[in-house]
Amino acid sequence: MNMIKFESARVASIKSSPSMAVSMAAKAMRAQGESVIDLSLGEPDFETPDHVVEAAVEAMRKGLTRYTAPDGLPELRQAIVAKFKRENGLHYAQDEISIGNGAKQILFNAFLGTLEPGDEVIVPAPYWVSYTDLVILHGGTAKIVQCGVEDAFKITPERLEAAITPRTRWFLFNSPSNPTGAIYTADELKALGEVLARHPRVAIMSDEIYEHIVCANVPFTSFAIACPDLKERTLIINGVSKAYAMTGWRLGYAAGPKDLTKVLNKLQSQSTTCPSSITQYAAAAALNGPQDFVTTAVAEYKARGALVARGFSAIPGLEIRAPEGAFYLFPKCSGYIGRTAPDGSRIANDTELASYLLKEGKVATVPGAAFGVEPYIRLSFATSRDNLSIAIERTADALAKLR
Ligand SMILES: Cc1ncc(COP(=O)(O)O)c(C=O)c1O
């Protein structure tokens, strides 16, 4: 037996990504020949657009395969600056930009770069699975504010005010939201901004990675547009993963005050140096090139969102709020907690309900517990309408067997 304890206390304090774990379990069942519909991963099912792939191939052929500056190729930084101006009406200089191997690494760098032990980060729940673990990993405390379906999944100014303490370092939120699909309106953001304006030591992290994926008639508004006076203490996080179906390419970016991006870029220089140069050329092509891929993909997500909202609403015992954006449905499932499965086992919580749905219904979902609220399940509709129709049927059948 190995006598060395490899895991540090810091790493022992966090968990592996729960959505990845469900997806791995679904893959393992598939490998055994089971027909599992995987609604667990937030990953576009489209191919990366051809012109983006071509840009990467061209970069490789031209030998553009060297390290780049930690804050990226000038061409990419320029493309990001132009994106913020064109799509959001936001003006940033090139030194107010940072890039990372995915938006996830930007979050990692931001917390590593700014948190002192015991600093608090306010995170409305449900939250994206990685937020709280990344805060904890870097010595911070995640101050979770519960915002269930009855709150339209959004934090109110009163609750935000109540959560702020002298230790609050960041307010972190995500709109359109993973896992709920909720979008904050410009007025809602302004109202939150009024609270934050009274607390000049609190910085804002606005994760806008799903900005293009809008399903309902609620327009996306960037936090820095709704609250221009707070732009100087706002870090906007974004990336190419979701908009351009580039999850495996690993490119995230952020815009914020120069003093902050300097910290992020310093960390980048001592971690991965830079994201792959090839990916950077591809990401510049995605941001600068034709945007019709995004329009087509969003039209499809819209149709799928309507299909799942309709289908799952018809299942008794599930409480649904139709998604306004992103590609997730987040039904509340209290009606099924405490029921008994055909094998006699009792469904005590949403984690057990998700396991039951996987085993009995062959549908992979992620339990609400992973996102800090219970009892819910998250369903990703980034898969074909045929798959979604089968998933609705199987879920209804499996749930109907619970007594
Ligand atoms: C809300 C949110 N933020 C950030 C990310 C990270 O994206 P990436 O690291 O692929 O850029 C994800 C991915 O699922 C997400 O859902």
The ligand as an SDF file (V2000), in Angstrom:
LIG
                    3D

 16 16  0  0  0  0  0  0  0  0999 V2000
  -22.1550   29.0160  -17.0780 C   0  0  0  0  0  0  0  0  0  0  0  0
  -20.8990   28.4680  -17.6380 C   0  0  0  0  0  0  0  0  0  0  0  0
  -19.7750   29.1790  -17.5280 N   0  0  0  0  0  0  0  0  0  0  0  0
  -18.6090   28.7280  -18.0090 C   0  0  0  0  0  0  0  0  0  0  0  0
  -18.5310   27.4960  -18.6330 C   0  0  0  0  0  0  0  0  0  0  0  0
  -17.1780   27.0360  -19.1030 C   0  0  0  0  0  0  0  0  0  0  0  0
  -17.0500   27.0090  -20.4780 O   0  0  0  0  0  0  0  0  0  0  0  0
  -15.6690   26.7550  -21.2020 P   0  0  0  0  0  0  0  0  0  0  0  0
  -14.6500   26.4570  -20.1620 O   0  0  0  0  0  0  0  0  0  0  0  0
  -15.8990   25.6110  -22.1290 O   0  0  0  0  0  0  0  0  0  0  0  0
  -15.3670   28.0190  -21.9490 O   0  0  0  0  0  0  0  0  0  0  0  0
  -19.6730   26.7050  -18.7650 C   0  0  0  0  0  0  0  0  0  0  0  0
  -19.6020   25.3570  -19.3590 C   0  0  0  0  0  0  0  0  0  0  0  0
  -20.4460   24.5140  -19.1910 O   0  0  0  0  0  0  0  0  0  0  0  0
  -20.8990   27.2120  -18.2630 C   0  0  0  0  0  0  0  0  0  0  0  0
  -22.0290   26.5110  -18.3740 O   0  0  0  0  0  0  0  0  0  0  0  0
  1  2  1  0
  2  3  1  0
  2 15  2  0
  3  4  2  0
  4  5  1  0
  5  6  1  0
  5 12  2  0
  6  7  1  0
  7  8  1  0
  8  9  2  0
  8 10  1  0
  8 11  1  0
 12 13  1  0
 12 15  1  0
 13 14  2  0
 15 16  1  0
M  END
$$$$
